[in-house]
Amino acid sequence: MSQSNVLSFDIWDTVIRRACHPDEIKLYVSRYIYLKFNRYLNTSYRDYYDIYFERCKLEGEIGSQSKLSGNDDEYMHSEVFRALLNQISDGTIPESEDVIGELIKIELEQEKYVTYLDSEIEDLIHSQQRKRIFFVSDFYSNKKFIEELLAHVGFKVEYSGGYVSSEVRLNKRSGKLFQYFHTEQSINADEHIHIGDSLIADVESPQKLGINTIHYFHEVEEKKRENNRIKFEQRMANKGFKINISKANESIVLQENSYKELNEIGRENGIIFFTFVMEIIEEAVKKGYSKIYYLTREGEFFKKIHDVILDNNLYGLKLPESEILEVSRVATFAPSIQNVTLEEFMRLWNQYSTQSMDAFFQSLNIDIKNFAQFLDDYSIDSKEEIQYPWLNLKIQSLFHDINFCDKLKEELEGKRSLLLKYFAEKGITKNTERIFLVDIGWRGTIQDNIANIFNETIVDGYYVGLYDFINKQPFNTTKTSFIAKEVMNSVLRFVSPFEMMCNSPSGSVVSYELNENHIKVKKVNDRAEDSVHMQFIKYFQDGVLSIGRELTHLVKNHALTSQDLKKQSVTTLQFLLQEPPKILTAAFFELAHNETFGLGKYVEKKVKFPYLLTLMAVVSKNHRRKLKQFIENSSWPQGLLIYKGLDLLNRYYNKHMSKLFQSTNGIINTGSSDLVNLQNEVEDQNRLLGERYSAMMEMEAMIKERDLTIKEQGKLLEERYNSMMEMEKLIKERDHLINVLEEKLRHKLNG
């Protein structure tokens, strides 16, 4: 046994182990900075990886400056953070000196979260029976930082003190830190034994000075360390991370095997929903929101995920609260109507160009009986499906009736008054500067309605997916989609099954009522829809929520964001919808989908499959076309084929469709630039212009037809001419808006 009186030990990967790669601690702090101080960052720092790389660069520069001064390439937390904050924000982050202390504290807390005590090191140190024991570490924090970590992991060895490279600008790799230690403690090298894991810093370097060394190698821990290194390198290569969720705990007891299967399916696909809500929270933090409003009904499920994330504090900073906003298209459309005109109702008819007056009044949640006399006066059959109602002579005459307009306006204003009271109870008033809404998709109609009601409030909307907008977008809205626009068709072309997975049994909101100075939300439930939820979807959603603790632990351990998980989550969603479990397809085809807004009814998803047509499609191109049209009309082709046991046909269908989408398949949205937004807006406005021109041509054709049979009705012709003029005015407004957007686009391209 050595006769040395002094023993020193290394800290990292000797006494203290990490459950992640060391640089993921730096990524954690970089993520914190990126989210909390996002509005101060220079535009070149597009994600938290950019901040991490800048930190590494500054560490190298400060270390080099230290070496030029005759020391080793060492640096302290505080000076790196000071330089980093200044570099990434041009010095605009307020109270940056306080922020430096905040970041050091954040890094310490994350170190505590991921660190644990090596299981064998204490026995080794005790076996040496040294009189005096010290730690000697190459690290960029101070001694107090390390002592807090040793206490946190429960290190029970009594030590006399410690030396850290950053405090004296000397390190173990050069041997100078050991020499400094010997001078401070008045000892010779041959009196000193050192324990550590690094072959260079803890073995070769001290041995050159005559220090006795023990190379510490813990095989099990080193395998974990190597695995963390490999994962980190893969992550840094593509800015992505693969999450693997464990199987459900066998102790979970469910009444039937089908429930257990649904629970496991939920676990396997939970990353889809958690990644979406993570992105929502991250965007809200970056924009400085303190509350996120989740819209019913799917928002009730998203809110549960939000609260799991809050409970597990995976970002290390204060996150926005969650609140349910009980709304629907039916409950918000009528209050959003400002004037009773044909143009105002185009927001409805642009989506449902064929509609009966019965469906029209159901979309407004207004009793048609109160307007029956007006319909009789103009010989309008309430059940008749009218194509292009705004061009129909009877409907036009109805909307020129002042008494009808006044009565309808009175009903609409009453609904608006109640909705405003409900929103006020939720903390939203006409004076609210901005609100953050979350819904499942798909065009943001409810957000449009809310934005038209609160027209001086900025309304930010976030969605799983968005399709091309049909209506002109309110100027006070922004809409962001989790799934990129260019892959929506290949990933989420049919939305009904996904809506089913996110649905709740709370009922659809139809209106608001005043009940003793409190607004009561009136809802309607469909028994068949609720039955599907209670028999199937509840267990699927429970499975999703059950991965919360495990997933958030992984996210916090490795300092991940939604962008790191996005590729995996979108791929998982695509597979879920294209190769669905049969039990989910059974749930879907038992469902009645609520289409009260627009169609005025629930739409049954049950279908009778044409097996004979399937056989004939084998030899006939015409029958293949008919078969494809049939399964497309089911609202979930892959679900229908799996449900009917036609797995082989489903694989053929997926292969066929993938060829159609291969040019865009696999592109994941990681955030769009202003340039892309402008391009998209120009495209949308051009499309709207084309629709207006088409409507104008249709109107012109109708005028010619009327002229042939109604030569004496000059007044009617004059009204048609005025309508043409109004349409031309709209077209000119569109032309002007497109010119402005194209000018901005040219400016971006030239800039």
SEGU-201359 format. One record per residue (C-alpha): y, x, z. Coordinates in steps of 0.001 Angstrom, whole numbers, padded with zeros to 6 digits, always signed. Example, Ala and Ser with C-alpha at 12.3 -4.5 7.8 and 13.67 -1.06 7.14 Angstrom:
BEGIN
-004500+012300+007800
-001060+013670+007140
END
This chain:
BEGIN
+000000+000000+000000
+003493+001250-000848
+005579+002603+002025
+008759+001011+000614
+010915-000783+003181
+012909-002912+000739
+011627-005552-001644
+013580-007378-004312
+012513-010228-006498
+013669-011747-009765
+014716-015411-009856
+014029-017014-013241
+010384-017422-014272
+009393-015570-011120
+010487-017690-008166
+012082-020583-010045
+010489-022306-013015
+012104-024733-015457
+010490-027792-017017
+012400-027053-020231
+013723-024168-022287
+016598-022321-020492
+019071-023053-023289
+018473-026777-022902
+020561-026465-019739
+023418-025265-021938
+022714-028128-024327
+022938-030549-021411
+026429-029307-020531
+027412-029286-024202
+026265-032895-024485
+028309-033779-021406
+031420-032234-022944
+030790-033864-026309
+030465-037362-024844
+033101-037285-022127
+035828-035363-023971
+034997-036456-027508
+038463-037771-028318
+039966-034318-027635
+037575-032333-029819
+038507-030662-033075
+036884-032333-036062
+034715-029276-036731
+032688-030063-033593
+030670-032927-035045
+027907-032950-032460
+026975-031284-029206
+024980-028583-030986
+028260-027273-032395
+029603-026943-028857
+026412-025199-027739
+026644-022692-030588
+030300-022068-029768
+029376-021382-026157
+026711-018874-027214
+029211-017186-029495
+031818-016915-026733
+029241-015537-024289
+028523-012785-026774
+032217-012039-027342
+033074-011953-023637
+029986-009836-022957
+031051-007374-025662
+034522-007115-024131
+032935-006386-020764
+030859-003617-022331
+033953-002068-023917
+035397-001838-020403
+032507+000371-019273
+030353-002406-017798
+027307-004209-019144
+027598-007231-021467
+027971-009708-018612
+030126-012833-018143
+030726-015647-015644
+030397-019403-016040
+034049-019981-015407
+035468-017636-018054
+033073-018904-020720
+033951-022540-019967
+037663-021733-019957
+037448-020157-023399
+035131-022888-024673
+037360-025804-023656
+040348-024139-025243
+038483-023347-028461
+036950-026766-029101
+040081-028783-028285
+042998-026418-028954
+043782-026690-025266
+044275-030477-025280
+041660-031366-022629
+043732-032359-019569
+043374-030516-016244
+040996-028053-017854
+040807-025872-014722
+039414-028840-012804
+037053-029547-015688
+035690-025989-015427
+034613-026661-011853
+033203-030001-012958
+031076-028337-015643
+029719-025717-013255
+028730-028512-010894
+027110-030468-013751
+025118-027407-014786
+023970-026830-011196
+022838-030452-010867
+020865-030245-014098
+019276-026970-013001
+018171-028742-009846
+016732-031587-011914
+014554-029351-014105
+013620-026541-011709
+010669-026187-009375
+009153-023434-007213
+006459-021196-008654
+003251-022032-006808
+002095-018445-006103
+005212-016307-005673
+005756-016899-001967
+002255-015647-001114
+002812-012528-003199
+006127-011715-001498
+004673-012304+001971
+001721-010062+001164
+004077-007072+000724
+005307-007300+004342
+008744-005807+003673
+011402-005426+006354
+014248-006409+004081
+014068-008758+001109
+016717-009465-001565
+016934-011247-004872
+018253-009334-007885
+018934-011462-010948
+020465-011213-014403
+022353-014483-014647
+025802-015833-015518
+026404-017715-012249
+027337-016445-008824
+025188-015803-005779
+025989-019166-004189
+024735-020997-007301
+021324-019298-007030
+021101-019786-003274
+021599-023536-003746
+018735-023576-006236
+016432-021622-003920
+017130-024119-001158
+016624-027021-003559
+013149-025886-004692
+012102-025293-001088
+011794-021486-001182
+010622-020513+002330
+010850-016725+002187
+013579-015356+004439
+015787-012982+002459
+018738-010843+003494
+020966-011451+000467
+021170-011300-003267
+022786-009592-006247
+023727-011291-009524
+024629-009418-012704
+027640-011602-013568
+029409-010875-010280
+029385-007080-010710
+029235-006903-014538
+026045-004808-014349
+022515-005923-015194
+018874-005019-014660
+018209-004298-018324
+020438-001223-018192
+019247-000324-014695
+022835-000257-013422
+022404-003354-011263
+019519-001629-009416
+021681+001470-008913
+024493-000693-007578
+022024-002378-005229
+020759+000992-003953
+024310+002149-003249
+025234-001075-001472
+022122-000987+000709
+022062+002828+001135
+018471+003196-000043
+016608+005474-002424
+014656+004274-005432
+011314+005295-003916
+012000+003018-000930
+012327+000009-003187
+009697-002298-004720
+010721-004960-007226
+008837-008101-008428
+009657-009862-011691
+008339-011305-014945
+010333-009405-017583
+008625-006292-018959
+011993-004756-019804
+014348-005875-017022
+011839-006047-014154
+009302-003329-015032
+010342-000690-017551
+013992-000398-016538
+013415-000060-012752
+010442+002266-013246
+012729+004692-015092
+014781+004865-011891
+011717+005567-009746
+011421+002040-008360
+007972+000686-007659
+007365-002545-009582
+005006-005491-009675
+004882-007297-012976
+004557-010964-012082
+002538-012981-014581
+001434-016544-013832
-000828-017537-016720
-000555-021321-016345
+003234-021204-016032
+003586-018774-018909
+001690-021161-021167
+004134-023911-020221
+007010-021545-020872
+005665-020617-024283
+005193-024274-025175
+008810-024979-024209
+009923-022072-026401
+008022-023364-029430
+009399-026894-028989
+012915-025553-028597
+012708-023484-031766
+011390-026471-033691
+014172-028587-032281
+016885-026117-033235
+015483-025835-036740
+016035-029520-037539
+018085-030948-034647
+015264-033312-033828
+012736-033810-031062
+009335-035513-031098
+008717-037786-028114
+005131-038526-027076
+004689-041446-024708
+001609-041660-022522
-000800-044577-022524
-000203-047459-020132
-001282-047016-016554
-004776-048437-016147
-003715-049929-012822
-001592-052493-014700
-003498-055777-014481
-002980-058391-017196
-004823-061680-017490
-006106-061168-021031
-006939-058267-023317
-004415-059582-025858
-001617-059165-023311
-002724-055609-022641
-002768-054909-026379
+000772-056272-026791
+001927-054212-023823
+000520-051047-025378
+002090-051874-028753
+005413-052196-026956
+004963-048784-025338
+004048-047151-028636
+007160-048537-030315
+009574-048413-027401
+011409-045410-028819
+012893-047682-031520
+014738-049821-029009
+015643-047110-026510
+017091-044873-029222
+019225-047754-030498
+020637-048509-027049
+021140-044795-026359
+023275-044583-029488
+025246-047633-028358
+025966-046097-024952
+026879-042724-026432
+029330-044291-028876
+030911-046378-026114
+031349-043291-023922
+032932-041324-026769
+035394-044163-027371
+036213-044530-023696
+034790-048033-023116
+033890-049059-019582
+031888-052144-020580
+029516-053123-023383
+029010-056789-024263
+025532-057653-025545
+025406-060848-027594
+022711-063448-027050
+019925-063810-027748
+018549-060410-028731
+021240-058753-026642
+019472-059914-023482
+016587-057585-024338
+018941-054738-025283
+020811-055169-021992
+017587-054653-020019
+017098-051328-021802
+020746-050426-021152
+020265-051007-017427
+017110-048848-017369
+019141-046013-018888
+021894-046512-016309
+019422-046546-013436
+017977-043208-014548
+021351-041524-015167
+020118-039437-018087
+023566-038260-019217
+024948-037068-015898
+028216-038978-016292
+029574-042436-015567
+028303-044845-018196
+029687-048215-019328
+028474-051340-017577
+026532-053970-019498
+027296-057662-019715
+025823-060579-021623
+028141-062574-023867
+026560-065965-024537
+027538-066691-028104
+026072-067703-031455
+027255-068325-034981
+027367-072051-034254
+029288-071652-030992
+031909-069273-032410
+032458-070378-036009
+034230-073668-035337
+036635-072118-032773
+037453-069363-035279
+038765-071789-037913
+042567-071578-037922
+043349-074226-040561
+041340-077022-042140
+041338-075837-045733
+038682-075155-048333
+039648-071483-048334
+039109-071215-044575
+035581-072583-044855
+034659-070103-047570
+033418-067841-044744
+030603-070385-044351
+030093-071294-047995
+030024-067695-049182
+026816-067401-047196
+025461-070895-047876
+026734-071875-051315
+024489-074966-051367
+024944-077194-048342
+024880-080839-047333
+027686-082291-045244
+025112-082944-042548
+024362-079193-042398
+028111-078504-042598
+028838-080499-039442
+025781-079063-037684
+027146-075582-038430
+030316-076645-036622
+028321-078416-033865
+030393-081547-034490
+028862-085036-034454
+028947-086239-038050
+029063-089842-036851
+032721-089360-035939
+033451-088607-039601
+031104-091114-041229
+033939-093367-042406
+035663-090519-044206
+032422-089644-045995
+031979-093285-047002
+035558-093437-048275
+034805-090659-050741
+031230-091773-051517
+029726-088601-050050
+026043-088737-049168
+025737-086624-045981
+022164-085613-046878
+022902-084519-050439
+022603-080784-051071
+025844-079855-052826
+026061-076649-054815
+029441-074932-054400
+030953-077573-052075
+034434-076103-052537
+034287-076973-056260
+032981-080497-055721
+035580-083186-056519
+034564-085417-053647
+034716-082569-051115
+038079-081480-052475
+039395-084989-052099
+038051-085140-048547
+039892-081950-047621
+043102-083319-049116
+042888-086295-046766
+045454-085604-044013
+043749-087915-041536
+040411-086163-042018
+042021-082746-041634
+043907-083768-038505
+040799-085219-036861
+038699-082181-037722
+041413-079809-036530
+041572-081624-033204
+037824-081108-032724
+038102-077430-033667
+040997-076785-031289
+039059-078394-028451
+036164-076030-029083
+038510-073033-029287
+040080-073936-025951
+036689-074024-024210
+035547-070777-025811
+038758-069032-024714
+038126-070181-021141
+034556-068852-021279
+035703-065503-022643
+038390-065283-019947
+035643-065621-017341
+033992-062607-019025
+037199-060583-018814
+038269-061078-022440
+041687-062603-023164
+044275-062535-025942
+045799-059527-024153
+042595-057486-024207
+043258-054402-026324
+039688-053792-027499
+036117-054889-026885
+032728-053371-027680
+030071-055803-028946
+026367-055234-029656
+024152-057509-031711
+020997-057136-033746
+022687-057615-037176
+022895-058334-040117
+026413-058960-041352
+028261-059308-038077
+029271-062946-038564
+029746-063584-034842
+031947-060498-034589
+034028-061820-037504
+034455-065128-035696
+035498-063421-032463
+037884-061120-034331
+039540-064121-035988
+040004-065785-032601
+041269-062625-030866
+043225-061353-033853
+045284-058848-031852
+042216-057263-030229
+040272-054391-031774
+036654-055551-031970
+034058-052775-032315
+030634-054014-033361
+027339-052083-033255
+024150-053285-034902
+020555-052304-035574
+021280-052811-039257
+023920-054167-041625
+023771-055476-045164
+026660-055771-047609
+029404-057972-046228
+029855-061283-048017
+033192-062227-046511
+036427-060303-046356
+036363-058283-043132
+039000-058979-040471
+041473-056114-040257
+040835-055678-036510
+037094-054952-036762
+034854-051952-037174
+031113-052262-037724
+028514-049536-037255
+024834-049691-038170
+022042-047799-036403
+019976-047767-039599
+021743-046222-042563
+022877-048626-045262
+021014-046698-047949
+017625-047167-046260
+018006-050715-044931
+015976-052162-047803
+013110-049719-047390
+013031-049879-043577
+014197-053360-042637
+014251-055527-045751
+012830-058495-043845
+014606-058980-040534
+012915-062073-039085
+009926-060226-037553
+012233-057710-035886
+014385-060548-034547
+011229-062083-033091
+010391-058841-031251
+013860-058756-029672
+014226-062461-028960
+014597-064135-025563
+013502-067564-024277
+016966-068474-022978
+017822-070788-025873
+020477-070748-028571
+024088-071272-027529
+025693-074286-029223
+028866-074999-027227
+030800-074669-023969
+031643-077380-021446
+034098-077499-018567
+032280-078168-015305
+034435-078183-012132
+036851-075494-013378
+033935-073394-014556
+032652-073098-018103
+029039-074113-018574
+027205-072752-021581
+025220-075401-023430
+022017-074139-025033
+019221-075606-027105
+015615-074452-026829
+012875-074823-029379
+009540-075392-027673
+007481-073649-030365
+009806-070641-030403
+009699-070330-026617
+005926-070659-026661
+005633-067686-029030
+007830-065651-026732
+005869-066483-023582
+002470-065973-025242
+003237-062850-027226
+006694-061284-027176
+007144-061159-023413
+004236-058712-023106
+005454-056648-026046
+008913-056333-024455
+007402-055536-021054
+005589-052674-022754
+008837-051388-024250
+010584-051503-020891
+007648-049807-019156
+008344-046505-020935
+011870-046390-019520
+011333-043942-016669
+009121-041617-018718
+011381-041636-021768
+014624-041160-019850
+013015-038301-017917
+012168-036535-021177
+015638-037208-022558
+017296-035839-019440
+014924-032863-019140
+015600-031705-022682
+019228-032870-022958
+018578-035146-025931
+020793-037704-027636
+019972-040649-029850
+020481-038435-032904
+017634-036164-031781
+015284-039158-031684
+016646-041136-034606
+014350-039874-037337
+011277-040601-035213
+012550-044032-034175
+013396-045166-037715
+010057-043885-039033
+008296-045712-036192
+010115-048941-037055
+009236-048610-040719
+005547-048126-039899
+005584-051021-037413
+006864-053437-040056
+004772-052112-042946
+001481-051637-041058
+001917-054178-038251
-000684-054913-035568
-002410-058172-036403
-001522-059722-033060
+002201-059448-033845
+001707-061042-037247
-000089-063922-035560
+002925-064397-033316
+005310-064403-036264
+003490-066974-038332
+003435-069363-035386
+007231-069124-035165
+009956-071589-036115
+013133-069640-036947
+016506-071097-035943
+018656-071668-039054
+020858-074415-037604
+023955-072528-038721
+024120-072965-042473
+020871-074861-043098
+021100-077210-040132
+017429-076899-039159
+014573-074702-037871
+012471-073026-040568
+008706-072938-040034
+006971-069630-040816
+003461-071075-041057
+002038-070739-044577
-001109-071745-046428
-002291-068639-048249
-003257-069025-051970
-006539-067134-052063
-007335-068439-055539
-004025-067064-056829
-004939-063707-055248
-008216-063596-057195
-006489-064547-060428
-003859-061864-059852
-006543-059230-060288
-006732-059959-064020
-003412-061619-064801
+000038-060015-064769
+001665-063436-064610
-000378-064394-061548
+000398-061046-059932
+004069-061852-060328
+003552-065290-058770
+001552-063781-055901
+004247-061226-055195
+006890-063952-055182
+004795-066001-052771
+004342-063210-050246
+008017-062202-050594
+009015-065757-049683
+007007-065512-046451
+009818-063441-044819
+007313-060692-043970
+004959-059747-046814
+003111-057029-044914
+002780-059279-041884
+001342-062074-043971
-001219-059810-045663
-002347-058297-042358
-002436-061751-040761
-004770-062944-043507
-006989-059857-043265
-005887-058419-046618
-005326-054859-045392
-006219-053273-048730
-003750-055476-050577
-001119-054589-047996
-001601-050876-048681
-001219-051552-052396
+001942-053596-051754
+003464-050828-049596
+002639-048207-052208
+004262-050333-054903
+007416-050913-052847
+007730-047266-051827
+008079-046340-055493
+011076-048650-055716
+012756-047043-052715
+011667-043427-053066
+015127-042302-054174
+016555-043248-050768
+013452-043307-048558
+013630-041116-045433
+017391-040604-045332
+018543-041045-041761
+022107-041974-040902
+023699-039416-038585
+027188-040831-038750
+029412-041510-041776
+032606-039681-042614
+035930-041319-043386
+035319-040452-047030
+032024-042347-047124
+033603-045294-045310
+036344-045452-047916
+033833-045281-050754
+031787-048080-049204
+034873-050200-048680
+035937-049730-052298
+032450-050807-053413
+032570-053878-051152
+035977-054917-052389
+034925-054446-056016
+031907-056650-055363
+034096-059325-053762
+036436-059147-056730
+033536-059705-059084
+032424-062716-057072
+035929-064177-057252
+036062-063652-061016
+032675-065378-061344
+033891-068311-059263
+037001-068479-061433
+034942-068596-064612
+032791-071356-063169
+035883-073296-062258
+037317-072843-065743
+034096-074151-067288
+034263-077200-065032
+037862-077831-066064
+036878-077840-069749
+034032-080230-069017
+036316-082570-067093
+038930-082402-069885
+036407-083755-072402
+035685-086888-070372
+038849-087476-068305
+041715-087103-070765
+043921-089553-068896
+043718-087845-065510
+046563-085377-065898
+047027-085159-062193
+043489-083872-061780
+044118-081272-064485
+047259-080151-062687
+045311-079718-059461
+042763-077602-061327
+045560-075471-062740
+047001-074936-059251
+043574-073925-058035
+043444-071386-060847
+046777-069993-059773
+045568-069704-056177
+042465-067920-057385
+044536-065495-059467
+046665-064807-056398
+043527-063915-054447
+042413-061643-057270
+045745-059831-057281
+045482-059337-053525
+042013-057881-054041
+043358-055596-056832
+046099-054326-054555
+043682-053649-051693
+041307-051785-054018
+044183-049673-055364
+045180-048724-051826
+041603-047823-050897
+041100-045825-054107
+044324-043927-053405
+043010-043043-049931
+039707-042008-051499
+041462-039706-053991
+043478-038249-051128
+040265-037528-049200
+038566-035975-052214
+041597-033791-053027
+042097-032891-049331
END
